[in-house]
Amino acid sequence: MRKFDGAAFAARLRALREQSGLSQQALADAAGVNKFTVAKLERGLQSPQWCIVVDLAIAMGVLPNEFLSEEELRKISNPTPKTKRKDA
């Protein structure tokens, strides 16, 4: 299982928020979360729950996949088939 990259998510969230022209408080209000939650997410101090990612995306008018890197999107578009273990 791949580990969550908090720093990448944090940078993407901040970039998307700034592109949307929202302050942390305005984004928090629109997404129904606390301003401190947005601040912690942008600093990579907190991992988001999926429902918060969706609420943030809706508040900024983007799709949740906007939080993914180009590499992650390529992996989703072209998944590598998993091989069966021989000892299973």
C-alpha positions as CSV (number, residue, x, y, z in Angstrom):
1,M,0.0,0.0,0.0
2,R,1.2,3.5,-0.9
3,K,1.8,5.9,1.9
4,F,0.0,9.3,1.8
5,D,2.2,12.1,0.7
6,G,1.1,14.9,3.0
7,A,3.6,17.5,1.6
8,A,2.4,17.0,-2.0
9,F,-1.3,17.3,-0.9
10,A,-0.5,20.4,1.1
11,A,1.2,22.1,-1.8
12,R,-1.6,21.2,-4.2
13,L,-4.3,22.4,-1.8
14,R,-2.6,25.7,-1.3
15,A,-2.1,26.2,-5.0
16,L,-5.7,25.3,-5.8
17,R,-7.0,27.6,-3.0
18,E,-4.8,30.5,-4.3
19,Q,-5.9,29.9,-7.9
20,S,-9.5,30.0,-6.7
21,G,-8.9,33.4,-5.0
22,L,-10.0,32.2,-1.6
23,S,-8.5,32.9,1.8
24,Q,-8.1,30.0,4.2
25,Q,-11.1,31.3,6.1
26,A,-13.3,31.6,3.0
27,L,-12.4,28.1,1.9
28,A,-13.0,26.7,5.4
29,D,-16.4,28.5,5.5
30,A,-17.4,27.2,2.0
31,A,-16.3,23.6,2.8
32,G,-17.8,23.6,6.2
33,V,-14.6,23.0,8.1
34,N,-12.6,25.0,10.6
35,K,-10.0,27.5,9.4
36,F,-7.4,25.6,11.5
37,T,-8.2,22.4,9.6
38,V,-7.3,24.2,6.3
39,A,-4.2,25.6,7.8
40,K,-3.0,22.2,9.1
41,L,-3.7,20.6,5.8
42,E,-1.8,23.3,3.9
43,R,1.2,22.8,6.2
44,G,1.1,19.0,5.9
45,L,0.4,18.6,9.6
46,Q,-2.9,16.7,9.1
47,S,-4.0,14.0,6.7
48,P,-7.5,14.7,5.2
49,Q,-10.4,12.4,5.3
50,W,-11.9,11.7,1.9
51,C,-15.2,13.6,2.7
52,I,-13.1,16.7,3.5
53,V,-11.2,16.4,0.2
54,V,-14.5,16.3,-1.6
55,D,-15.9,19.3,0.3
56,L,-12.7,21.3,-0.4
57,A,-12.9,20.4,-4.0
58,I,-16.6,21.4,-4.3
59,A,-15.8,24.7,-2.5
60,M,-13.1,25.5,-5.0
61,G,-15.0,24.4,-8.0
62,V,-12.6,21.6,-8.9
63,L,-12.7,17.8,-9.1
64,P,-11.2,15.8,-6.3
65,N,-8.7,14.3,-8.7
66,E,-7.1,17.8,-8.9
67,F,-5.3,17.0,-5.7
68,L,-3.4,14.2,-7.4
69,S,-0.1,14.6,-9.1
70,E,0.4,13.9,-12.8
71,E,2.3,10.7,-11.9
72,E,-0.6,9.5,-9.7
73,L,-3.1,10.3,-12.5
74,R,-1.0,8.3,-15.0
75,K,-1.0,5.3,-12.6
76,I,-4.8,5.5,-12.3
77,S,-5.2,5.8,-16.1
78,N,-2.7,2.9,-16.8
79,P,-2.8,0.6,-13.8
80,T,-0.2,-2.1,-13.6
81,P,-1.8,-5.5,-13.2
82,K,-1.1,-7.2,-9.9
83,T,0.5,-10.6,-10.2
84,K,-0.5,-13.5,-8.1
85,R,1.9,-14.7,-5.5
86,K,3.2,-18.2,-6.1
87,D,3.1,-19.2,-2.4
88,A,-0.6,-18.3,-2.1
